[in-house]
Amino acid sequence: MLLDVSRYEADRKERWERLRIAASFQEPDRVPVCFSIGASYYCWLFGCRIHEYYATPEMQPEVQLKGIEWQYETLRADSSTPTSLGCDVGPLGEAIVFGAEVARPEDTSPRIEHMVHDAADIERLTIPDPATNPRLKDYFRNHERFNETARKMGVKLRLNDKPAIGIHPPLSCACALMSPTKVYEMMYTEPDLLHRFLGKCWQAFCTYSDYFDKLYGRPLKRGSVGLCDDNISQISAEMFRRFEMPYYRQLRERHQATGFHLHTDGPNDQHFRILADEVKLTAMDIGGYSKLENAVRDMKGKVHIFGGLRCWDFYAPGRMTPETRRKAIEAIRLAAPGGGFELAIGGETYVGVSPEGICDLVRFVKKWGRHPIDIPDDAE
């Protein structure tokens, strides 16, 4: 029997309301506990070959259905709210837009092969017209293959009939096309050349965003915007201000957005104060290697913080370890009072994270994470 998520409607509404209250810097009934879980984790969980999943749209509906059902029936986190399916090509936005080659290593997600190596490559780099880009046409065909398979299966969830490709903001886009080490070096050795490179990345970002807005009749004005920008974690606050922050501001201005969410994976402690006070973020996944105490110090009450734990805390097989439980208690005590916090694995939930361990965490938070916070040191 195929999954019908309407049976979870009451659970979903309760979770959404808890998240809404926390995001409004108020205290909900308890601390929300959330995870960003994608296809690679589902494949690992259910014994599917990850590289085959991404290369074969016909495989994907069944894996996604199993993953969504596992989230609702087993994990039961506050992030367990999906109601739709869609073709997943992996982190290949820049490959589709610029025509880069793609590597598909055994049992991991695909990756982009660097296509920009020197100044001449930067100067030659062009942005294909979305209307005639052959990679984009292939992308649309993969979505139709996925939807056709799902329809034949009798899937009851909504399918994505408006597929759109997005790329990273300029710095992370450049680091997908070129060796990140070279990009960072250029900040000091060839800043003008790097500005031209980033400018082309920004032009591509806007060109493809505008194309899909027009294609699907979406308004330019947004209530909120969001970015995934892992590579800022590797640069100083000064270099962030010079090379990437201007694009954050332009994004918000061009969409007249009041909300601004940022996802990163690496350590970003050096940016927290700037992101809160100058960029005016409203929400941030702080990544798995940032220190929660620094995020609280610099952003509490101004930015809705998502994090506090990392994948490393759950790589031990089986149940949640006492050390991870201690870290969860400290994170809740530190960041939960006053709202504006979701306890989470910062960044993506990677392959190898113990499913029993994160299910334990959810049960623990439901038992001990109620407001006002009062968790004993020996809580189980």
Residue pairs with C-beta under 8 A, 6 or more apart in sequence:
2 65
2 153
2 154
2 155
2 156
3 65
3 68
3 69
3 156
3 157
4 156
5 12
5 68
5 72
5 82
5 83
5 156
5 157
8 72
11 72
11 76
11 80
12 81
12 83
15 32
15 78
15 79
15 80
15 81
16 81
17 28
18 28
18 29
18 30
18 32
18 78
19 28
19 32
19 34
19 78
19 342
21 27
21 28
21 339
22 28
22 31
22 32
22 304
22 339
22 340
22 341
22 342
23 283
23 304
23 339
23 340
24 339
25 301
25 304
25 338
25 339
25 340
26 338
26 339
27 336
27 337
27 338
27 339
27 371
27 372
28 339
28 371
29 370
29 371
30 365
30 366
30 369
30 370
30 371
31 332
31 336
31 341
31 342
31 343
31 365
31 369
31 371
31 373
32 78
32 341
32 342
32 343
33 77
33 78
33 342
33 343
33 344
33 361
33 362
33 365
33 366
33 369
34 77
34 78
34 79
34 306
34 342
34 343
34 344
35 75
35 77
35 79
35 344
35 345
35 349
35 358
36 79
36 263
36 285
36 344
36 345
36 347
36 348
36 349
37 67
37 71
37 79
37 348
37 349
38 88
38 348
38 349
39 50
39 53
39 54
39 60
39 63
39 64
39 67
39 88
39 90
39 109
40 50
40 108
40 109
40 350
40 351
41 67
41 349
41 350
41 351
41 353
42 48
42 63
42 64
42 66
42 67
42 70
43 49
43 50
43 53
43 63
43 351
44 50
44 351
44 352
45 67
45 70
45 355
46 63
46 66
46 67
48 59
48 63
49 107
50 107
50 108
50 109
50 351
51 104
51 105
51 106
51 107
51 108
51 109
51 110
52 59
53 59
53 60
53 63
53 88
54 88
54 89
54 90
54 104
54 109
54 110
55 104
55 110
57 87
57 142
57 143
57 145
57 146
57 149
58 145
58 146
58 149
60 85
60 87
60 88
60 146
60 149
61 85
61 146
61 149
61 150
61 153
61 155
62 153
64 85
64 88
65 85
65 155
65 157
68 82
68 85
68 157
70 355
71 77
71 79
71 80
71 82
72 80
74 355
74 359
75 355
75 358
75 359
75 362
76 359
76 362
77 358
77 362
78 342
79 344
83 157
83 158
84 157
84 158
84 159
84 160
85 146
85 150
85 155
85 157
85 158
85 159
85 160
86 143
86 146
86 159
86 160
86 163
87 142
87 143
87 145
87 146
87 147
87 160
87 163
89 96
89 110
89 139
89 142
90 109
90 110
91 109
91 110
91 111
91 112
92 102
92 110
92 112
93 165
93 166
93 167
93 168
94 100
94 112
94 167
94 168
94 173
94 176
94 177
95 101
95 102
95 112
95 135
96 133
96 135
96 136
96 138
96 139
96 165
97 127
97 128
97 133
97 135
97 136
97 165
97 167
97 204
97 208
98 115
98 125
98 127
98 128
98 177
98 204
99 115
99 128
99 133
99 135
100 112
100 113
100 114
100 115
100 176
100 177
101 112
101 113
101 115
102 110
102 111
102 112
102 113
103 110
103 111
103 112
103 113
104 110
105 111
108 351
112 176
112 177
114 177
114 178
114 179
115 121
115 177
115 178
116 122
116 125
116 174
116 177
116 178
116 197
117 178
117 179
117 182
119 190
119 193
121 178
122 193
122 196
122 197
122 200
123 196
125 177
125 197
125 200
127 200
127 203
127 204
127 207
128 135
130 136
130 207
130 208
130 211
130 212
131 211
136 165
139 163
139 165
140 163
143 160
143 163
146 159
147 159
147 160
147 161
150 159
151 159
162 216
164 212
164 215
164 216
165 208
165 212
166 205
166 208
166 209
167 173
167 176
167 201
167 204
167 205
167 208
168 176
168 227
168 228
168 229
169 201
169 202
169 205
169 227
169 229
169 244
169 247
169 248
169 251
170 198
170 199
170 201
170 202
170 205
170 243
170 244
170 247
171 183
171 198
171 201
171 229
171 231
171 232
171 235
171 243
171 244
172 228
172 229
172 230
172 231
172 232
173 201
173 204
173 205
174 183
174 194
174 197
174 198
174 201
175 183
175 231
177 201
178 197
180 231
180 234
183 194
183 197
183 231
184 234
184 235
186 193
186 194
186 197
187 194
187 235
187 239
187 242
187 243
191 242
191 243
194 243
195 243
198 243
198 244
198 247
202 247
202 250
205 247
206 254
210 220
212 218
213 219
213 220
220 254
220 255
220 256
221 255
221 256
221 257
222 255
222 256
222 257
223 257
223 258
223 259
224 257
224 258
224 259
224 260
224 261
224 282
225 251
225 252
225 255
225 257
225 259
225 260
225 261
226 260
226 261
226 262
226 263
227 248
227 251
227 261
227 262
227 263
228 263
228 264
229 244
229 262
229 263
229 264
230 264
230 265
230 266
230 287
232 240
232 244
232 264
232 268
232 271
233 264
233 265
233 266
233 267
233 268
233 287
233 289
234 266
235 243
235 244
236 270
237 270
237 271
237 274
240 270
240 271
240 274
241 274
241 278
245 274
245 278
245 279
248 260
248 279
249 279
251 257
252 260
252 280
258 282
259 282
259 283
260 279
260 280
260 281
260 282
260 283
261 281
261 282
261 283
261 284
261 285
262 275
262 281
262 283
262 284
262 285
263 284
263 285
263 347
264 284
264 285
264 286
264 287
264 290
264 347
265 287
265 288
265 289
265 346
265 347
265 348
266 287
266 289
266 290
267 287
267 289
267 290
267 291
268 275
268 286
268 287
268 290
269 290
269 291
269 294
269 295
272 286
272 290
272 294
272 295
272 297
272 298
272 299
273 298
273 299
275 281
275 284
275 299
275 303
276 298
276 299
276 302
276 303
277 302
281 299
281 302
281 303
282 303
282 304
283 303
283 304
283 305
283 306
284 295
284 299
284 303
284 304
284 305
284 306
285 306
285 307
285 344
285 346
285 347
286 292
286 295
286 305
286 306
286 307
286 346
287 307
287 346
287 347
288 307
288 309
288 310
288 311
288 312
288 345
288 346
288 347
289 310
289 346
290 307
290 346
292 305
292 307
292 308
292 331
292 334
292 335
293 334
295 303
295 305
295 307
295 335
296 305
296 334
296 335
299 305
300 335
300 338
300 340
301 338
301 340
303 340
304 340
304 341
304 342
305 335
305 340
305 341
305 342
306 341
306 342
306 344
306 346
307 342
307 344
307 345
307 346
308 327
308 328
308 331
308 332
308 335
308 341
308 343
308 344
308 346
309 324
309 327
309 328
309 331
309 343
309 344
309 345
309 346
309 361
310 345
310 346
310 347
311 345
311 347
311 348
311 349
311 350
311 352
311 353
313 321
313 323
313 324
313 327
313 345
314 320
314 324
314 345
314 353
314 354
314 357
314 358
314 361
315 352
315 353
315 354
316 324
316 354
316 357
317 354
317 356
318 354
318 356
318 357
319 354
319 356
319 357
319 360
320 328
320 354
320 356
320 357
320 358
320 360
320 361
320 364
321 357
324 357
324 361
325 364
325 379
325 380
328 343
328 361
328 364
328 365
329 368
329 375
329 377
329 379
331 343
332 343
332 365
332 368
332 369
332 373
332 375
333 373
333 375
335 341
335 343
336 343
336 369
336 371
336 373
337 371
337 372
337 373
343 361
343 365
343 369
345 353
345 358
349 358
364 379
364 380
367 379
368 375
368 379
369 375
